[in-house]
């Protein structure tokens, strides 16, 4: 498993018993074209094991866990790995650090979002674009 240090770096961590070793969950908005496309092309390293995709609009225990942690799914995707929740720019940063260089999309994603600083500056711009498009399309918010 992995953990994020205070300075934004991803390091191996011991498994804490939350969920199965080698599994991670990505909670995202499947109605959002940007989110759906990102998830469709995302490839993570085999080292993290299986990445489960969870549509936030379907609800369920993981969505409730995210809400109970006071994380707003309209403000960002959530990655659960090693019993920890990574939200928004932290989520995208961790995913970039774990991404496989299997194709151009993933190499570009990693190049941009492996930078903790770039992730935190660019993610709000991407989120604003997502929210604007959903509003134009008349789609409701998740929460």
Secondary structure, DSSP 8 states (H G I E B T S, - for coil): -EEE-TTS-EEE----SSS-TTEEEEEE-TTSHHHHHHHHH--B-GGG-EEEEEEGGG--HHHHHHHHTT--TTS--EEEETTEEEETHHHHHHHHHHB--SSHHHHHHHHHHTSHHHHHHHHHHHHHHHHHHHHHTT-----
